[in-house]
Amino acid sequence: MTADTTPLAYPFNAHDGLRLAEEYERVRDREGLLSVRMPYGEPAWLVTRYADARFVLGDQRFSRAAAAGHDEPRQAEGRTVSGILGMDPPDHTRLRSLVAKSFTVRAAEKLRPRVRELTASLLDDLETAGPPADLVDVFALPLPVAVICGLLGVPAADRPRFRVWSDAALSTSSLTAEEFTANQDELRAYMAELIDRHRHRPQDDLMTALIEARDGGDRLSERELVDLCVAVLVAGHETTATQIPNFVLTLLDHPDQLARLRTRPELIPAAVEELMRFVPLGSGSSAPRYATEDVEVGGTLVRAGTPVLVATGAANRDALRFSSPGVLDIAREGNQHLGFGHGVHHCLGAPLARLELQEALAGLIARFPGLRTAGDVTWKSEMLVRGPRVLPVAW
C-alpha cells in the first residue's frame, strides 16, 4: 500500500520537556508511513514503528552518504558536514575501525575507576556549590567532558572553548548557513592545531594513535583525521551530558522507581537501559537515510532517492515490541531499545556512555538521598537534543 503523501510539518516534540508528542502515537498506529517536511530540505517518509526502524537502520539499501547529493531534510538552514556519520561502508568501516578499539566494553571498563573518581570529585563540587546548585553546570556537563577530553588529549584549559562550538554544531536556531559554516570551520581549525601539537609532542591518547594511523599507514586523509577527532569530541560528551539531567528528572517524576533504585542499586545498569528507552532525547529525527533502490517499508513503497527519517523515540514506545511501553520499569528485561541506534551507525561510544551514566546515577543516588529540584528548569531550545540547560537541585 501507499501512504498519505501530503507532508506534515515536522518535528513534533516540544523542546521544553521530555514528553513524546501524541502525534507519534497516532502515526505509529496507522498503516503505512507518514510524509513529513522539516523546516529545511525536501520531504521525507517518517518511520515510527520498532520493526521498521530496525529495518531501515540495518539495511544497507538505505544510505547516509547519499544525503550529500540531496537537499536533505533538516531543522537548520546550515548543513553539518557529517564526516564518519555521513559515510557508508567501506569508507565508514575504514574510519570506524581506527577508533573502535578505544570504545569497546573492555576499554570502557578500564576507565571505570577514573570515571568513579571524577564522579566523586564533581559531587564534592556540587555539595560545595549548593544547595541549590546547577546539576548541569557543576556535574552533568563536566563529567563526560573530562572523560572524552582525557581520551582525546584536549588540554583542560581548552575545554570551555569547544562548548560554544559544540552547541552551534547541534543547533537548530536561526544561524544562517554562513554562520553555521563559520562555526564548523573554527572548530576544525582548532582541531587541526591540536593535531599539529600532538604530532610534535606525541602523547598516550586516542589522537596520537589516530595521527600514527594517518601518517604511518595512510589509512585516512588529513581532512578525515580532523573530522574524526571533531566527531569524537562533540558526540563523546553532548548526549551523556544531556541524558544525566534528563534521567534525574525522569526518576524524580517516577518516585516509585527512584525509591526502588535506592533500595536496589544493583538495578543501576538495567535502569540506564530503561531510561535510554523511555526518554525521547531528540526534538525530532535527524540523519536521514536515502533509499538506493525501491524498497517497501511498513507497507509503503519507498522510491529510490527518497529520504527516510527514523523516530527512535517513538519506536522505543512501540507496544508490538515492548510490554507497557509507556511505563518506566527499571527492572525491564530483554530491553533491546534503539537509544544508541542500530546497524553500522550504532553509537560507537555506547559502552563509555553507559558506564558514565551508570556511575553518575549511582553516585548521585548514594550521595544525595533527598535529591530534588530546587527551582525552575531552563530548557535547551533550538537544539537537536532536548534537556535542561540549567537544573537547580537541592538535597
N, C-alpha and C positions, 0 to 999 in steps of 0.2 A: 504494500500500500504506500501512498504518499503521505504528506503531512501538510498542514496549513502553511502556505508559502508567503503569507503577509508577515514581514518581520515585526517582532515585538521589541520594544525598547528594552535594552539590557545594559548593565546588570540590575538584579532585583534587590539584593541585600542593602540595607541601610548601613551607614558607617558607624552610627552611634549605638553600638550594641553588638551582641553576638548571636542574635536570633537568625534562624534560617527563614527567609522570606516565604510566606504562604504560597506565593506563586509557584515555587518549586514543587510543592505538594500537588498542585493542580496539574502542572505539566507532567510530572512523573507518572500520574495515574491515567493519563490519556494515551491513546495509541499513537505510534509514530514519534518523530522528532519535532521539535519546535524551531521555526525560523526566527532568529533574533538579529538585532542590529545594535552594535555598540556605538558609542559616540563618534568613533572614527573607524574607517575601513569598511570593507564590504560585509554584506550579511553572512551569517553562518548558521549551521544547524547546531542546536544545543542538546547535549546528551545529559540526562539526569538519572538514569537507572544504573544500578551497580553492574549488571552483566554487560550492558552496552559500554559503560565507561571502561571496564577492563578490556573489552574487545578493542576499542579504539586506541587505548594507550599501549596495548600489547601487540597490535598488528602492524607490521612494517609497511603495509599499503597506505598507512597514514603517516605523512612526512612532516617533520618540523622544518627541515631545510627548505622545503618548497615555499614556505612563507616569504622568503626573501624576494621571490619573484611576483608577489601579490601585494595588494593593499590590505594587509592582514587586519582583522578586527581587533580593536584595542580601545582602551579607555582614555589615552592621552594622545595628543597630536604627534609628539615625538615618538620615534621608533627605537626601541632598545636594540643595540647590536648584540645579539644573544650569545655569541661565542659558542661554547660547547652546548648550551641549552637550545641552540638553533641548528644543531647538526643532526645528521642521520649516520648510521653505520655506513661505511667503515671509518669515516673520519671521527665520528663520535666515539667509537670504540678505541681508536688510537689514543685520543686525548684522555679519555676516562681511565684507561689502563695505567696512565702515568701517575695518577693521584689516588687510585683505588686502594692501594696497599696502606695508605695513611689513614683510611677511613673504614677499615674492617672492624668487625666486632672485637677481635683480639686487640687491635691497635687502640680502639677506644677504651677498652677495659684497662689498658696500661696507663691511661690518663685519669682513671677514676680517683686515685689518691690526690692528684693535683687539683682536680675539679672539686673534690670534697673539701680540700684545704682552702681553695678560693671561696667556696660557698660559706664556710665558717667565718672567714675574714670579712666578707661582704655583709654577713648577718650581724657581725660586730659593728660594722659601719652603720647598718640600718638602725640598730639599737641605740647607737650614739646619736644619730640624726633625729630620732623621734622619741615617742610619738607626738604628733603624727609625722610620718616620713613618706617620701615618694618611693614606692616599691620599684617603679620603673627605673628612675634615675640612679638610685642608690644600689639596687640589687639586680633586677632583671636584665638590664642592658649591660652593665659592666661584666657580668659573669661570662656570657658567650663571647663578648668582645675580647676579653683577656685570653680565653682559650684559643680562639681562632687566630688572634694576632701572635700568640706564642707559637702556634704551629707554623704559621706562615713567615714569621720573622719580622713582623711590623714593630718598630720601636714603640715603647709605651708612650713616649712624648707625642707621637704622631696620631694616636688613636682618636682624639677628638676631631681631627681634620676630616677623616673619611666618613664621619657620621653624617655630615651635610651632604656629601656625595651619595651616600647610600640612600638617604631619604629621597633625594631627587631621582635616583635610579628607579625607585619603586613608586614614584609619584604619578597620580592621575590628575594633577592640578592643571591650572591654566598656563603652565610653562609652554612657551612656543617651541616649535621643533628646533629652532636655532638655539634657544636657551638650554633645551634638553641635551642637544648635541654638545654644546659647550661644556656642560657639566660632565658628560661622559669623557670628553677629551681631557679635562682637568684630572679626573681620576686615573685615566690611562697614563698621563704624563707623570703623575706621582708614582704610579706603579713601575713605570719604565725606569725612573730614577732610583727607586728602591732595588730593582733588579740589578741595575748597574753597580750599586753599592755592594750587593751580595756577590757579584762577580769578582770584585776586588777584595772583598773580605768574606769568604765563604763561612757559613755557619751550619750548625747541625739542625736544619729545619727543612720544611717542605719546599720553600722557594729555592734554596740551594740545590736540592735534589732535582727540581724541575729545570733549573739552569743547566745542570750537568747533563740531563737528558737532551736538552736543546743543543748545547754546544758540543757534546760528545758524540751523540748518535744521530743528530739532526732529525729527531723524531717529531719536532714541532717547529713551526716558524716563530720568529720573534714576536709577531703580532699575536699568534696563538698563545705564546707564553704569557704575554701581558694580559690578554683577555681571560686566560685561565686563572691567573692569580686574582684578577678583579672578581671573577665569578665566585671563587672560593672565599674571598674576603667578605663580599656582600651576602651571599647565600649562607655563609658559615655562621652568621650571627643574627640576622634580622628575624628569621622565623622563630628561633628559640627565644630571643629577647621579647617577642610579641606574645608567644604562647605561655610563657611563665605567668604574666599577669592575667591572661585570659583564663588559664587553668585555675588560678586562685579565685577569680570572680565566679567562675562556674561552680567550684566547690562551695563557696560561700552561699551561692544560690540553691545549693542542694545540701543542707546541713546534715541530713541523714547519712549521706555518702561521705561527707567530711568527718563525721563522728566515727564512722566505720573505719576510715583510713587511719584515724588517730589510734584506734584500739588494735588495728591490724596493719602495721606499717609494712609487713611483707607483701601487701597488695599494691605497693607503690608502682612496680613495673606494669601490672595489669591496669592500674588506674591511668597511667600515662597513655597506654594504648587506647583505652576507652575515651579519654579526653581528646585524643587525636581524632577519633571517630566522631565524637559528639560536637566538637566546636568547629563550626564552619568558618575557617580563617579568612578566606578570600572575600573581598567585596563583590567579586564576580569571577568568572572563569578567565583564564589567560592562556597564552602559549597555544594558539590554535594548531590543529593538525590538518593537513591538506590531503585529501584522497588522491592517490596517484592513478587510480583506476576506479571504475564504477564499483561501489561496494554497498551492500544492503546492511543497514544498522537499525536495529529495533523496528523493523518493518518499513523503514524509509530508504529509498534508493538514493545514496549519496553519489552524485556525479563526480567524475574525475575533475580535479582542480577546484573543488568546493571545500571550504574550511569547516571544521567541526570543533566546537568548544566543549570541554568536559567539565561538568559541575561536580567535582568530587564531594563537596559538602552535601549536596543533595543525594548523591549515590551512597554516601555513608549513612543515610537515613532511609534506605530502601527496605521496606518490610519484607520483600522477597528474599533478602539476604540476611537481615538482622531481625531477631525477635525483639518486639517492643522497641523499635528504633529510636523513638522519641524519649526514651527513658535512659537516664545516666546510671549505669551499673558498673561500678569499679571492679567487680569480680567477673565481668563478662569473659567467657571462654571462646576460643576459636575466632578471635577478633581480627579478621583479615581486612582491615579498613584500607582506604586509599589515601590516608592523610599524608603519606610520603610518596604518593604517586604509584605508578606501576609501569612495567616494561623497561625499555632501555634507558628511559629518563627517570626511573625510580631514584629518589633522592640519594645522592652519593653519601651525604653526611648523616644519614638516618641513625646509624649506630652512635655517633657522637651526640646528636641531638637528643636521642633517647636517654643517654647517660646524663647529660646536663639537666634535662627535665626531671629525671628521677632524683638526682642529688638536690636540685633546687626545691622540689616539693618536700622531700624528706627533711631537709634542713629547716625549712620554714615551719612545718608542722611540729617538729620536735622542739624548736626554739621558742615558738610563739603559739602556745595552745589557745590563746584568746584572740588570735589574728582576726581583724575585721576592717572594713572600710571606715575611713575617718574624714570623709569629705566627698565632694563631687568628683566624679571621674571625668577627665578631659580625654575625649576620644581622638584618635588619629582621624584625619579627614583627607580626602583626595589621595588615598594610598591604595595599593593593590592588596595589602594585608590590613585586617581590622584588629584593633586592640587599643588599650589605653595608652595615651601619651603621658598622662600623669595619673597615678593611682595612689591617693593618700591612704595610708593604713595606720592602725594602732593595734595594741595587743593587751 
